[in-house]
Amino acid sequence: MMDQQHVLHLLNRIGFGYHPKLVQLLSKQSRNETVQQLFLEFNKSIPLQVIDDQLSKADFKSTTPEDRKEKKEQIKELTHTLNAAWFAQICDFQNVVRNRMVYFWFNHFVCKSSNIVFAQRYHNILMEHAFDNLASLTIAVSQSAAMLSYLNNRQNRKEAPNENFARELLELYLLGHGNYSELDVKEAARAFTGWRFIGNGVFQFRSTDHDHGIKTFLGQTGNFNGYDIISICLQQQACAHHIAKSIYLHFVNDEVNDDEVNQVAQKLLKSNYNIYETMKFLFNSDWFYREEHIQQKLKTPIQLLATVANTFNAVPTSNDKLWKLQNLLDEVIMYPPNVGGFPKGMAWIDSASLIQRLRLPSMLLNGGILNMDMEQDAAAEDPYMMQHKLQYQKNVSRYEWQMDWKKFEANFVEGNKLEKLSFILFNNALSTEVLSSLFTIHENSAKVIALKLISLPEFQMC
Amino acid sequence: MKRRTFLTNTGLAVLGSMTFPNFLKGIKLGDELDDRRALVVIQLGGGNDGLNMIVPFANDIYYRERPTLSLGKAEVLKLNDDSGLNAQMAALLPFYHNGEMLIINDVGYPEPDRSHFRSMDIWQSGSASNERINTGWLGRFADQVEGPLAKHHLLELNDKLSLAVKGKTYKALAFQNANNFYHTTREPFFTDAATMHQHQHDHHKVSYLYHTLADAQLSAAAIKEKLNFQHSSFIYPKEPLANQLKHVAELIQAYIGTKAYYVGMSGFDTHVQQKGIQNKRLKSLAESLAVFISDLKRNKNFDNTLVMVFSEFGRRVKENAAGGTDHGTANNVLLLGGQLKKKGMLNDINNLSDLDEGDLKYKVDFRNIYATILDRWLDTPASNVLSGGINYLNFI
């Protein structure tokens, strides 16, 4: 039977944290069986279909200024709808493994599109190919309208090569900096000339724009096209290592253990870059459960939100609120800041973001109020502070979620609430001394305890 | 250097009932009163096209390579026989003429890297192109200070910290507004938790979170006391950069002891339809800077301020097929301040006849500028901070 602490560790990394139903379903099995069940039963690819795929620019053409304003508003609303639909998938435990993998690929094959149809399709490509082999995934991504626009390959023509896509393909997606030369970038760009899209985002290879000449890429010479470039990249040890490192940093630890990364890289090579096999291998490895890896990853803002949503069965009350909240926390899913993607690891943390994060739970679940005991509240003595506090609580309503505290408390009628909650929320990472000194005897409601616990820095980790 | 101990000087009254964990005792503020000099770094993100900022308007090659993108004589303000300032930046022209703005041409580094991230990392870390340093040049400058350092020795006016202001042990403070930041740090439960945590040291990443929290509370209180609700009375343009600069002017006036401020502006990655986009950005930049300088002058702070404007690379000489330009290499750096030694341009503008595969060859290593600033403005030996490229330029 799998250790409970290990089950939580697995769920933190393969999914989006503790989920009551998931934990119930997975108890009393071996590690192998648990991983197997998760990969088989919680791994369906469900495309998003909240945006009509046939919508085109013509549908948003406007004639008058009022009309333009209205169309702009429509696009904004649809953008928020798409974003919220993806967040709802993240919070859905039934396909948690697939969704976590898509979340990972979004920050590896970083791309964004202000065209909502293209953005939805890009999401669905990552969804469909999340556990495919890397070659199919890379080709699908490279031929998507979103990517062809984002990194300007649609403007990449024989007479006027545009290197933007070729460069990022080598640097960020497949090889990593230092594993290719400037000349390789130029030659790869030539090979991708003519990859573009027509109409409503349908991929097209335009032969007249393609440079049919001989190219030399990573030491090989031939009349290469885009497929050849991807395939030559995948032959490189550097590629397996780059992908393995990206997977390791996301799923295991911010600090690289060379031997462990190397094992993942070798698995990628041996399985012909089969992502499904590689990920199963990772979660079945003994080293994945080493003490050094448990509770050592910082939650991303989305992981934080998903954990709050799942643990407390809480929901954002509108798409617009959810959008604003992601903006506040600097992680708007599907809208990365640049092609480098969202920050990784502890890079999320500085003084301001940390405080924002610590105040998040009380903001979402309790109108911004953390200290329900007013005697402790220094604000009461300082009028300016009081004013700020009231203003803050007013602002908070812009983000607030809906949750049923009574229902939540009902789960914690019996037993030691503090112990139970501390286990669920921190995987036992908090010592009993600290717990008992922070919580006095009369704080006996599960609500008060839970709110304070998730406002501790320890909750930032997973 | 004289330093004051924070806990003995700044009013403990401000801190009210807050108690601080042991590891904060003895934290010092930066130099005060006797040396009020500060550096303001403005980062233009995306790769600003220097050739359309400081324009070689007398050069045929420029017009040949940029048939649609080049600026005509009417679109530039003549600086000398060879070059002119993009006319959208007219607000800066007076400073150029009276010796308060210096232009350095062809700034870059050997073996240039055309990736945004890599080149920005090179500029921010102050490394050579073939070495990777995961600390910033200003962060390492702060690391040099002995003993515990106030969190706001360096300050970034942003939600996030840039590599430039992250040292090995020291990381800068980041906020958009000091007053708001102060109030968000005051939550008794956080203070209780931080106090508790001094007993725990095993979980190093969690400890980092607790230290960050406590440092922030302390700095926020100290800055708030000094700032004391002073507001700049100048009207700045409506532009994120202008908001940042306005607050910097207020903080400089409050003498909070910060040695370097880091601000930024984005939107310079102009692969497509560059002209209108870049012109608008440059106009905003120039107008924001002009108000900032007037603001500093009114309070006699301009002599104590040095502003450096840079971008991670310039752009290719030849325009692309989409009315834009692709990633290039060397670029202009602008320096502004009341104590510049050199007037006009430090070196001649590129004549565009000697290019490296269509890109400008660098003439001034950017680390020469850093070295000069470190040594002659921040009073720190450049060799303690930079591993190479140390040569001094004669501008301060």
Interface residues (C-beta under 8 A of the other chain):
Chain A: N152 Q155 R157 E159 A160 N162 E163 N164 R167 E171 H177 E182 V185 Q295 Q296 L298 D330 N338 V339 G340 P343 M346 I349 D350 S351 A352 S353 L354 I355 Q356 L358 R359 L370 N371 Q376 D377 A378 A379 E381 D382 M385 H388 K389 Y392 A429 S431 E433 V434 S437 L438 K452 S455 L456 P457 E458 Q460 M461
Chain B: G16 S17 M18 R114 S115 H116 F117 R118 K151 D159 K160 L161 K171 A172 L173 A174 F175 Q176 F181 H183 T184 T185 R186 E187 P188 F189 F190 D192 A193 M196 H197 H199 Q200 H203 K205 V206 Y208 L209 Y210 T212 L213 D215 A216 S219 A220 H271 V272 N320 A321 A322 D326 H327
